[in-house]
Amino acid sequence: MIGTINSLNSLNPLKINLNAVQETQPDDNNELAGKSFQELLDGAVNDVNSTQIKGYDSMKEIATGKVVNLQEAVQKIEEAELTMKLALEVKNKAINAYREVMRMQV
């Protein structure tokens, strides 16, 4: 047993070749590349809106008894709720960041 521990201690430590590490290059296939903040914001708002519409439609199906899969309908409603909560938190963080920048002394 002790011989095994001694043989483990004799192993050379892992050597890292820093020259092999390459700088990360921007990905040309990245869907966010080249888009303005306005375009990204519009896309996010449209995504939230479409999720809310799907959730509302699922609520209507449940209320009218036309729902085929109750679990899927509830899942869409929960997704809509979480998406809205996330959008509100992002909005609040953006407003707080804006206020922080406005308070900065130049």
C-alpha positions as CSV (number, residue, x, y, z in Angstrom):
1,M,0.0,0.0,0.0
2,I,2.8,2.4,0.9
3,G,4.6,1.5,-2.2
4,T,1.6,2.5,-4.2
5,I,1.5,5.9,-2.6
6,N,5.2,6.4,-3.2
7,S,4.8,5.5,-6.8
8,L,2.0,8.1,-7.1
9,N,4.2,10.7,-5.5
10,S,6.8,10.1,-8.1
11,L,4.5,11.1,-11.0
12,N,5.5,14.3,-12.7
13,P,3.1,17.2,-12.2
14,L,0.9,18.2,-15.1
15,K,2.7,20.7,-17.3
16,I,0.7,23.3,-19.1
17,N,2.0,24.6,-22.4
18,L,0.8,28.3,-22.4
19,N,1.9,28.6,-26.0
20,A,-0.8,26.1,-27.0
21,V,-3.5,28.2,-25.6
22,Q,-5.1,30.2,-28.4
23,E,-6.9,33.5,-28.2
24,T,-10.6,33.1,-28.7
25,Q,-11.8,34.5,-31.9
26,P,-15.3,35.9,-32.5
27,D,-17.6,33.2,-33.9
28,D,-18.9,34.2,-37.3
29,N,-21.9,31.8,-36.8
30,N,-22.9,33.6,-33.6
31,E,-26.5,34.8,-34.0
32,L,-25.7,37.9,-31.9
33,A,-22.8,39.1,-33.9
34,G,-23.3,42.3,-35.8
35,K,-26.7,43.0,-34.2
36,S,-27.4,46.4,-32.5
37,F,-28.7,46.6,-29.0
38,Q,-32.1,47.8,-30.4
39,E,-32.4,44.7,-32.6
40,L,-31.5,42.4,-29.6
41,L,-34.0,44.2,-27.4
42,D,-36.7,43.9,-30.1
43,G,-36.0,40.2,-30.5
44,A,-36.2,39.6,-26.8
45,V,-39.5,41.5,-26.4
46,N,-41.0,39.6,-29.4
47,D,-39.9,36.3,-27.7
48,V,-41.6,37.3,-24.5
49,N,-44.7,38.4,-26.3
50,S,-45.0,35.1,-28.3
51,T,-44.5,33.1,-25.1
52,Q,-47.2,35.2,-23.3
53,I,-49.6,34.6,-26.3
54,K,-49.0,30.8,-26.1
55,G,-49.6,30.8,-22.4
56,Y,-52.8,32.8,-22.8
57,D,-54.0,30.4,-25.5
58,S,-53.3,27.5,-23.2
59,M,-55.4,29.2,-20.4
60,K,-58.2,29.7,-22.9
61,E,-58.1,26.0,-23.9
62,I,-58.2,24.9,-20.2
63,A,-61.1,27.2,-19.5
64,T,-63.1,26.1,-22.4
65,G,-62.3,22.4,-22.0
66,K,-60.6,22.1,-25.4
67,V,-57.2,21.2,-23.9
68,V,-55.7,18.0,-25.4
69,N,-52.7,17.7,-23.0
70,L,-53.2,19.3,-19.7
71,Q,-49.6,18.9,-18.7
72,E,-48.4,20.7,-21.8
73,A,-50.9,23.5,-21.3
74,V,-49.8,24.1,-17.7
75,Q,-46.2,23.9,-18.8
76,K,-46.8,26.7,-21.4
77,I,-48.5,28.8,-18.8
78,E,-45.6,28.4,-16.4
79,E,-43.1,29.2,-19.1
80,A,-45.0,32.4,-19.9
81,E,-45.0,33.3,-16.2
82,L,-41.2,32.7,-15.9
83,T,-40.4,34.5,-19.1
84,M,-42.3,37.6,-17.9
85,K,-40.6,37.5,-14.5
86,L,-37.2,37.3,-16.2
87,A,-38.1,40.2,-18.5
88,L,-39.1,42.3,-15.5
89,E,-35.9,41.5,-13.6
90,V,-33.8,42.4,-16.7
91,K,-35.7,45.6,-17.0
92,N,-35.2,46.4,-13.4
93,K,-31.5,45.7,-13.6
94,A,-31.2,47.9,-16.7
95,I,-33.0,50.8,-15.0
96,N,-30.8,50.4,-11.9
97,A,-27.7,50.4,-14.1
98,Y,-28.9,53.5,-15.9
99,R,-29.5,55.3,-12.6
100,E,-26.1,54.3,-11.4
101,V,-24.4,55.8,-14.5
102,M,-26.5,59.0,-14.2
103,R,-25.2,59.4,-10.6
104,M,-21.6,59.2,-11.6
105,Q,-19.5,62.3,-11.3
106,V,-17.7,63.3,-14.4
